[in-house]
Amino acid sequence: MNKLTSSQVVSARARQHGAMEYSEPETDLNKVRQYRLIRVREQLRRFDYAGALLFNQINTRYATDATNMQIWCSHYETRCVFVATDGPVVLFDYGNYPHLAEGLPTVDEYRVNKSFYFFTAGSRASEHAERFADEIADLVIQHGGGNKRLAVDRLSYEGSEPLLRRGISIHNGEEVMELARCIKSPEELVLMEQAIDVCELGMQAMRDKLEPGITENALWAKLHETNIRLGGEWIETRLLSSGPRTNPWFRECSMRQIEAGDLVSFDTDLIGPYGYCADISRAWLCGDGRPSDEQRRLYEHALEQIEYNIALLKPGLSFREVSERAWKIPDEFLDNRYGSLIHGVGLADEYPSLKHWVDFEEKGYDGTVEEGMTLCVESYIGAVDGHEGVKLEEQVLIVPEGVRRLSNYPFETEWL
């Protein structure tokens, strides 16, 4: 691999953001917050729900932009938000920390959650769940206008059963939230581009450190360090592997020392500044040599799949049409294909998930590509029992004329 400096590879926009370190957002956060809450309520009205009860910390973030130990709180039913379709937004937090929601136009009332998960409640879990159900049922009855249909994204039996006994009808809140999140506002796109810029600066920090003898973990750490230093939040996975560990895909990074001539493939899955996801994949060569003919062949197929499927996308196409018209994976790589053809992205991986044509009848579903969707176009090329594999992924926005690329980091076109 010919070493390039950061200034030669990373976009000017990313370099500028790197210098700024994201101390100030480049758009009106309150406008983002209000847009997202409006999107949630549009879907609640569409499905005729009195409101939503949200425990998924990505969904609570989307509805309110209030955060508190998001990763930790995702393990437990310790923090949630009630969104009335016509009425208040009530944040039930992990503890009595109202300063965490100060100034947010999307939070009307702050309460301490009566947590009923076993770690905190132990043998009193049922008692606490009854008290929690009293509060939620009261909110539904008070603000639902007789409608007791409640959208819930995730809730254990311990929490659901008392609500059902109080006459609350529980429905699919993940559907509500995924459909709300799938269309981005212009202000959201500004924040997503900032996250992508941070991600690509982190990718370049990785590339600058990629040399024989570095471990996969040490290389991956450069992405984390850059993300945190520039105001990012976390990384969802550890999907980086080298040499023979690149095939089959989905091995997470290890203490393996990367060797000269190894392919290194990775998938960022990075949650950057302001909570937006940058989901980009690239494959590089370790060392100063040239890729082998086989490495070049794998890369050429992967890049062809990415470019072909990006060119295909435009508003109005059904998911079935995209799947049917997509690049046909050669038979030798078909069994190792990536699990999705294309998927949505926002605060994390999101609706929709478009399936390969060979999987569509079993796993696919109906829907339409819409303007304002942000999508990730996927490729993994590696033969069954092959030595290595190439993982590529590009993030795009659906616009009236087709797509606008959001990710900027270059591909290894000199390999072709």
Helices and strands as residue ranges (DSSP letters): H 6-9, H 12-20, H 29-46, E 51-54, H 57-64, H 70-73, E 80-84, E 89-93, G 98-101, E 109-112, H 118-121, G 122-124, H 125-143, E 149-152, H 157-165, E 169-172, H 173-181, H 186-209, H 216-229, E 234-235, E 240-242, G 243-246, E 263-267, E 270-271, G 273-275, E 277-278, E 281-285, H 293-312, H 319-325, H 331-334, E 342-345, E 349-354, H 357-363, E 374-381, E 390-399, E 402-405, G 413-415
